[in-house]
Amino acid sequence: MPIDLAAPETSGSTTTAGRGKRPRPPFGVSAVSVIAVLIALFSLIPLGYVIVMTAATGWDTAVGLIFRERVGELLLNTLLLMAITVPLCVALGVGGAWLVERTTLRGHKWWAVLLAAPLAIPAFVNSYAWVSAIPSLGGLWSGVLIATLSYFPLVYIPAAATLSRLDPAIEQSAASLGLGAWRTFFRVVLPQLRIAMTGGALLVSLHLLAEYGAFAMIRFDTFTTAIMVQYQSTFNGTAGNMLASVLVFFCLILLLAEVRSRGTARYARVGSGAQARALRLPLHAYQAPSQLFLMCLTALAFGLPLVFVLRWIFAGGTQIWVADEFLPALLQTMGYGLAGALATTVVAFPMAYLAVRHPGWFSKALELSNYVTSSMPGIVVGLAFVTVSIRVAPGFYQTTALLIAAYVLLFLPRALVNIRAGLAQAPKELDEAAQALGKPPLVSFIRVTLRLTAPAAAGGAALVFLAIVNELTATLLLSPNGTRTLATEFWSKSSEIDYAGAAPYALLMILISAPMTYLLFQQSKKVAGQ
């Protein structure tokens, strides 16, 4: 006879809870809830900063600063950039994923890794390489080129993971009803990729709004580059704050659009038996064009930046490898990356625990607060922390603790999503069984749940580490005096047109990011059940 370990103990004939009274949550759950609420309140500081600064500016001044010709130019540039780049990234990402996962493409296992590889190259390093190749590069179409080559893997990776676990029975049913290969793709396969495509498109859009270095290098003005210029010229000027409020408004619109576009359709497979493997579509005469297309794409997105970084290194010779300069930058980058990844993973645990073990409006509201903050560009989070720390806690201004706190807020969802997936795969019945055998709740959580969640937490920490290594704007604003990371040193050298001097820092960032990108790719496959 099965025993319900979660059932309350009923020795004796009396009941412990009266009708209409809800049992109190365990002390541990209450403590986790309090911690999660404090984290959510802390994460709302940047949004509160934007609201307060907008209100303090006054309605007439705010209207005058927002509805002006310069804002119209930035708005047009940003909208055109997003309108062209996002569809291109979706087309390249989904097309590449389909070729790798669903066709008889030769060497598809190698192409699967190579198409994810451009993610290891920061967008501003990509821009640096293209400017080295074509010095006259600039304007909208140059921004589209660099952004598309930098960000299409953000769509490719989730699309490939989704395609690899789609049930082929639906496509076989469509084929049996007379649909051809192309009609089956557009009417059956593509709708099932909706979540992967909208999620990837949201990530690309947010990166386009937040990117500073790549567009500043090719002299293409967006909201983020304009805010940075305002900050550097007037130090937290009112005009910069108004631009930040417009940028935050864009981020919120994108978040709402992504939530709406998910729809309510069910995508999970139900039924008995194991899922069959999908049959690969023969390419026949399209084999050579497909190989040529992928070769051109990876050559432009990954090969060209790598070649020009190596070219500048050979051109600079041994004198650019000054250990006293790049070793401190390398150590500080690794230190910030590890500390930020550890802090973010620890902070994400209470949120993920409530979302999985106690789902409801409360846990969803806590999650949403973090997603809103993390959708903001680093420049807005940096400005908020600069202002708040100077006015409220000046002792924290330009300290390592403040910089790590900004990293946590910016990259919390990357750890949260992974830990939530890991917790969902750790049955709570095992935890309850350990407690029934006499283990205290904290011990059973550490020895059972935490152990089962460790691989997913490690994947989330790797993602955060990768983001911190390549982060530029928040680091420029908040880092303590004397801080030298690989990203800031690269930016300093390249801003002085010392491309040879910047090359070692670019190469080190790529070498550090490459293993993390491969781990991200493997993690996506693991989630897909491969």
Buried (B, 14 or more C-beta within 10 A) or exposed (E): EEEEBEEEEEEEEEEEEEEEEEEEEEEEBEEBBEBBBEBBEBBBBBBEBBEBBBEEBEEEBBEEBBEEEEBEEBBEBBEBBBEBBBEBBBEBBBBBBBBBBBBBBEEBEEBBEBBBBBBBBBBBBBBBBBBBEEEEBBEBEBBBBBBBBBBBBBBBBBBBBBBBBBBBEBBBEBBEEEBEEEEBBEEBBEEBBBBBBBBBBBBBBBBBBBBBBBBBBBEBBBBBBBBBBBBEEEEBBBBBBBBBBBBBEBBEEBBEEBEEBEEEEEBEEEEEEEEEEBEEBEBEEBBEEBBEBBEEBBEBBBBBBBBBBEBBBEEBEEEBEEEEBBEBBBEBBBEBBBBBBBBBBEBBBBBBBBBBBEEEEBBEEBBEBBBBBBBBBBBBBBBBBBBBBEEEEEEBBBBBEBBBBBBBBBBBBBBBBBBBBBBBEBEEEBBBBBBEEEBEBEEBBEBBBBEBBEBBBBBBBBBBBBBBBBBBBBBBBBBEEEBBBBBBBBBBBBEEEBBBBBBBBBBBBBEBBBEBBBBBBBBBBBBBEE
